[in-house]
Amino acid sequence: MEVDNAATEDDSEGSSPLSDSDKSNEASKFPENPPVEDVIASSETGNETVLADDKDDTADEPPAKKSKVAEEALKKIEAAKLLKEKEKQEAEDKAKNDRKKELAKFWKTVNDDPTDFTGWTHLLQFVDGKNKVEAGEEAFNAFLKRYPYCYGYWKKFADFQKRNGTPERVMEVFDQGTAAIPLSTDLWIHYLNHCKTVKKDDAALIRREYERAMSSCGREWRSDKLWDHYVKWEGEEKNYPQVFQLYQRMLKIPTHGLARNYEAFIALMNEHNPKELMDTVDFLILRKEVIAAKTSEGDSSNDTDAAPGEDTESELKSAEETQAMREKIVFNVKKVFKDTEDKMRLRLKYEEGIKRPYFHVKPLERGQLKNWNDYIDFMKKEMSKDGGDITEVEILYERSLIACALYEEFWTNYISWWESREGDNMDKIRSIYSRACVNHLPTKVDLHEQWAAFEESQGDFDAASKILENLEKAHPELISLLMRRINLERRRGNNEKVSELYEAAIKAAPSKTTASEISIKFARFLRLHQNNASQAGQVIKTAMETDHTNPKLYLQHVDILINTLPMDIPQVVAVLDKAQEQEMPDKQKLLFSQRKVEFLEDFGADISSLQTAKTKHKEFVTKVKEAADKETGQANAEKKNGSSNGSSTTYPAVTNSSSYTAQQAQAYNNYGSRYASYPQNHGQQYGGGAGY
């Protein structure tokens, strides 16, 4: 302690006083000590150095200044931190915006042309790589709605959900996929592998899903690998009786790998004792049969008096007996195999003709289409025989639709086949229509119209209307489609909706000619179905304002006025006169002039008006005749008709309608000749003769 104190004293005495700056520098050498301004030497007794009294603070910096410096430093640190976060956020936003722009580019391609399959694949590749749930689900759902037979993309969608979604969503995708294309062995295997991964301890659930797969896909021509998958799993579970039963089932189904399945069954029988493969009851029954057969052959070495279930273990393991049981099993199964092989060979030539059993947007060769149709016709005949299974035809139709999904004839043929079957098949037919029209052929007019007619025949007017409405969006230019929709509403008695559709159609018509055609139909509906001649006339007048040279509008207007009681004769004449004033061909004006004379002859009350009309009509006939002669030339007219004055050229008489030309008579009948339906006293009200 003394040494320490002495050292302290020497240091203290040998040191010169420190300036303020020196003190600060000295303190900075020891960052663990707080900066001080005054250092007082310890006393001679060797006391340790202590801080100067707080009262001696003349050289201290003001506390406010120190606080301000620290505050500014903290602000700088915080600002730098915020700047870094801002830059990071801006980078993320930029990357996000870039992804959105790129995604929008891919979407634009498929929105502009939904049939661009390559564009869809590029979109799906993009979203699959980005692993964004919302964008991925939107793209996959849109694609698979249009192309639900692309089983490979159902697998990709499920894998996408495994990486980014929830376990529940993964199962939903698998359920949707297997429902959309239940005959896809690859998709079922992918699903079953998933089940075995996430539910590996639940053998009952896995077996149930295998059975569901077999129910949907087990009879497909190329289902062998699905059966193999099932057999392998049961073998891993050491469930040999189930393996034995699976082979018994699959050997009854005509499949591509039938012979290989039979060989695998034989190998199974050679590897295992029948007792390991069969149910106890079945095994004992079989053993009893084998023993009985040996007894009948004179072999009394076995004790046949003992009950089958009471035999000793050594007797059960008898190699001779086991071999006899094995041979009997193989013999029975071989008979089944031979029968199935015969069925398989009948179909083989058609199966070998199928070059593309999967879906693709590329057209099929004509020979491929013919092969499918021939195959279906063959199966219909075969399955209609005794012992035939009509379900085989259904499976074949479903297989053909996968390869020929874009061919309307296969859908209509399938529907017709279901319609010809006995029983209530409406739900099945509706399902086929839905798959065809919603997914694969969303713009086919005939197929949609058939579907709408089907729904209407079942009393579902709302569904029929919705079908036609959706189709109209795809084909807004089809007037026939619009009229089908209007007439559907008329048949269901929804007159208000009929008027609404007519008015909307007139406004949206692409041309004034089309608008006039729809207006004429609307006017007929109003007059004949709703007995509203006034509104019908107004519809025609409105159409005339934009299409004042259309002769059909004037004829329709005359038709409305003639069939309105009491008849407004001056108004009819005014319409006929107005028609003759329009810029239309002379043959049309001649028709209206003839109609005016006929009308006044039949309904006019003033003979002078009739005479004036006849005079003007004759003048107009002469004018038309002269114009015709001028166009053809006098020389050609003399050479053709053998007369210099053109007397062989005839024009309709002005006496009655029986002298009309064929064209005029037809127009008259179509638009105005409905007098026979008038009341018997109608003509008397307007000065007509007997019979009116």
Secondary structure, 3 states (H helix, E strand, C coil): CHHHHHHHHHHHHCCCCCCHHHHHHHHHCCCCCCCCCCEECCCCCCCCCEECCCCCCCCCCCHHHHHHHHHHHHHHHHHHHHHHHHHHHHHHHHHHHHHHHHHHHHHHHHHHCCCCHHHHHHHHHHHHHHCCHHHHHHHHHHHHHHCCCCHHHHHHHHHHHHHHCCHHHHHHHHHHHHHHCCCCHHHHHHHHHHHHHHCCCCHHHHHHHHHHHHHHHCCCCCCHHHHHHHHHHHHHCCCHHHHHHHHHHHCCCCCCCHHHHHHHHHHHHHHCCHHHHCCHHHHHHHHHHHHHHHHHCCCCCCCCCCCHHHCCHHHHCCHHHHHHHHHHHHHHHHHHHHHHHHHHHHHHHHHHCCCCCCCCCCCCCHHHHHHHHHHHHHHHHHHCCCCCCCHHHHHHHHHHHHHCCCCHHHHHHHHHHHHHCCCCCHHHHHHHHHHHHHHHCCCCHHHHHHHHHHHHHCCCHHHHHHHHHHHHHHCCCCHHHHHHHHHHHHHCCCHHHHHHHHHHHHHHCCCHHHHHHHHHHHHHHHHHCCCCHHHHHHHHHHHHHHCCCCHHHHHHHHHHHHCCCCCCHHHHHHHHHHHHCCCCCHHHHHHHHHHHHHHHHHHCCCHHHHHHHHHHHHHHHHHHHHHHHHHHCHHHHHHHHCCCCCCCCCCCCCCCHHHCCHHHHHHHHHHCCCHHHCCCCHHHHCCCCCCC
